[in-house]
Amino acid sequence: MEKITEQFRQLKELLVEYFDANVEYYKFAGFEKLIRLVIAISFAAIFLVLFMLVSIFMGFSAAMWLGNILENDVLAYFLVALFFLLLLLIIYLLRAPLLERPLIKYFHRFLYKAEDRTEK
């Protein structure tokens, strides 16, 4: 009888160690995924800010160039604004295939690819 209680005590200790190890693993895995997500969002934010600055300067440059060609600055700025509005409309209409699906695929690959490599 004492042998059975000793085996149950050892089993209990092993189960506690197993669950503690699992908790630590999932804490580490969650922390790693959180850090990777923060880095990806930071990179996307920096890229977006730089892209916006480039777009602004390119828009002003195009408007000035077009103003010289048309000899009408107001019309040139209007045409550049119309171009950006048309570009915005196209991006809005094609947001699922252009933005949503690639972003979902990217973040899925980014967050779960390392996990897939460790399991194989």
C-alpha positions as CSV (number, residue, x, y, z in Angstrom):
1,M,0.0,0.0,0.0
2,E,2.8,2.3,0.8
3,K,4.4,1.7,-2.6
4,I,1.2,2.8,-4.3
5,T,1.1,6.1,-2.3
6,E,4.7,6.7,-3.1
7,Q,4.0,6.2,-6.8
8,F,1.0,8.6,-6.6
9,R,3.2,11.2,-4.9
10,Q,5.9,10.8,-7.6
11,L,3.2,11.1,-10.2
12,K,1.8,14.2,-8.6
13,E,5.3,15.7,-8.6
14,L,5.9,14.9,-12.2
15,L,2.5,16.3,-13.2
16,V,3.2,19.6,-11.3
17,E,6.6,19.8,-13.0
18,Y,5.1,19.1,-16.4
19,F,2.4,21.8,-16.0
20,D,4.9,24.3,-14.6
21,A,7.1,23.6,-17.7
22,N,4.1,24.1,-20.0
23,V,3.2,27.4,-18.4
24,E,6.8,28.6,-18.8
25,Y,6.9,27.5,-22.4
26,Y,3.6,29.3,-23.3
27,K,4.7,32.4,-21.4
28,F,7.9,32.4,-23.5
29,A,6.1,31.6,-26.7
30,G,3.5,34.4,-26.1
31,F,6.3,36.9,-25.2
32,E,8.2,36.0,-28.4
33,K,5.1,36.4,-30.5
34,L,4.3,39.7,-28.8
35,I,7.8,41.0,-29.5
36,R,7.7,39.9,-33.1
37,L,4.3,41.6,-33.5
38,V,5.5,44.8,-31.9
39,I,8.6,44.8,-34.2
40,A,6.4,44.2,-37.3
41,I,4.0,47.0,-36.4
42,S,6.9,49.4,-35.7
43,F,8.4,48.6,-39.0
44,A,5.1,49.1,-40.8
45,A,4.6,52.4,-39.0
46,I,8.0,53.7,-40.0
47,F,7.5,52.5,-43.5
48,L,4.1,54.2,-43.7
49,V,5.4,57.5,-42.4
50,L,8.3,57.5,-44.9
51,F,5.9,56.5,-47.7
52,M,3.6,59.4,-46.7
53,L,6.4,61.8,-46.8
54,V,7.6,60.6,-50.2
55,S,4.0,60.8,-51.5
56,I,3.6,64.4,-50.2
57,F,6.9,65.6,-51.8
58,M,6.2,63.7,-55.0
59,G,2.7,65.2,-55.1
60,F,4.1,68.8,-54.7
61,S,6.8,68.1,-57.3
62,A,4.3,66.7,-59.8
63,A,2.0,69.7,-59.2
64,M,4.8,72.2,-59.7
65,W,6.0,70.4,-62.8
66,L,2.4,70.2,-64.2
67,G,1.8,73.8,-63.3
68,N,4.8,74.8,-65.4
69,I,3.5,72.7,-68.3
70,L,-0.1,73.9,-68.1
71,E,0.9,77.4,-66.9
72,N,-1.8,77.2,-64.3
73,D,-0.8,76.2,-60.7
74,V,-4.4,75.8,-59.4
75,L,-5.3,73.4,-62.2
76,A,-2.1,71.4,-61.6
77,Y,-2.7,71.1,-57.9
78,F,-6.3,70.1,-58.6
79,L,-5.2,67.4,-61.1
80,V,-2.6,66.0,-58.6
81,A,-5.3,65.9,-55.9
82,L,-7.7,64.2,-58.3
83,F,-5.0,61.6,-59.1
84,F,-4.5,60.9,-55.3
85,L,-8.3,60.7,-54.9
86,L,-8.6,58.2,-57.7
87,L,-5.7,56.2,-56.2
88,L,-7.5,56.2,-52.9
89,L,-10.7,55.0,-54.5
90,I,-8.9,52.2,-56.3
91,I,-7.1,51.1,-53.1
92,Y,-10.5,51.2,-51.2
93,L,-12.2,49.1,-53.8
94,L,-9.4,46.6,-54.0
95,R,-8.6,46.6,-50.3
96,A,-9.3,42.9,-49.8
97,P,-7.0,41.5,-52.5
98,L,-4.4,44.3,-52.1
99,L,-4.2,44.8,-48.4
100,E,-6.2,42.4,-46.2
101,R,-5.3,39.0,-47.6
102,P,-1.5,39.8,-48.0
103,L,-1.4,41.2,-44.4
104,I,-3.2,38.2,-43.0
105,K,-0.9,35.8,-44.9
106,Y,2.2,37.9,-43.8
107,F,1.3,37.9,-40.1
108,H,0.3,34.2,-40.1
109,R,3.6,33.3,-41.7
110,F,5.4,35.8,-39.5
111,L,3.9,34.5,-36.2
112,Y,3.5,30.8,-36.9
113,K,6.3,29.9,-39.3
114,A,8.9,29.7,-36.5
115,E,6.5,27.4,-34.6
116,D,6.1,25.1,-37.6
117,R,9.9,24.8,-38.0
118,T,10.3,23.7,-34.4
119,E,7.6,21.1,-34.5
120,K,9.0,19.2,-37.6
